[in-house]
Amino acid sequence: MEVLRKYASELLEKKAVAAVIGYVRVSDKRTRPAIITNPEDTSSLVFDNYCLNNLSVYLTKARIKALCRTSDKPMKLAITAKPCDVHSIVALIQENQIHRDDIHIISFNCGGVVKDFGLEFSKETLASKCIHCESQKPVYFDKLFGEEKKIPAAEDKQLQKINEIDSMSTEERFEFFKKEFDKCIKCYACRAVCPLCYCQRCITDKTIPCWIESSSHQRGNFSWNIVRAFHLSARCTGCGECERACPMDIPLGLINRTMAIEAKKSFSFVSGRSLEIPTLVGSFDVKDSDELFM
């Protein structure tokens, strides 16, 4: 990773960027996010199969944006992004939360990541998003490192579960998700790690009027999880961070991926893939099918 470290150091030395958002090693099979402003600190940057966090979540944080305004001339932010994380950056640009000219994307040809820290990298430990990934190369970047790689072929158990749930009766589906949502403790870890949950004040925090029950009971848990799913409909880029961060192991990816599959099936739209295509929620086409609204 010397080429990455050297490149990041040069960006900071030349004051081409205010900071580099990247990964640093914690242990043999664990990394953590780091925001580096000193060229000397770039020597700790890494990129491998244990760079799990979607760092684009930091791009909308006010305190991070403030780094770009510390000099007379506003500077860019550099970000180390996996190809799948670039989709989140694209979605944020499309929703006018950040500007492409303000972001310097450092990306890599990716061979997949593990589903959690501490595991040996193999097809058995692949993150579910990697199993059905179609983006080993980023759609947008300013600097690209690494040779093209292939992700190990593995069984798509998440899709199998989605199909299984789809074949259930309405009552059976309700019972399945009731059991899962009953585990929710309303910690909002899913919200904290989601790049597309960027509202300064979430609807769940509003009490006058109270739109969503705040306590951890069935009604409140259903309200939170279903409303969040609808808010992410045709916006979620499938990074999987919400499911990974959930301390109760609620399979949030089942909901988000189901919504993404429906958006692709009904509207031929996949979130975060192109800056040229308008967002599905923010656009209207008379050719769109009315089937979903019947």
Secondary structure, DSSP 8 states (H G I E B T S, - for coil): -HHHHHHHHHHHHTTSEEEEEEEEEEETTEEEEEEE-SGGGGGGEE-STT--S-GGGGGG-HHHHGGGGSSSS--EEEEEE-HHHHHHHHHHHHTTSS-GGGEEEEEE-----BSSTT---STTSB-HHHHT---SS-SS-SEEES----------HHHHHHHHHHTS-HHHHHHHHHHHHTT-----HHHHH-TT---SS-GGG-BTTB-S--SSSHHHHHHHHHHHHHHTTTT-----HHHHH-TT---HHHHHHHHHHHHHHHH---TTS-SSS--STT---TTS-SGGG-
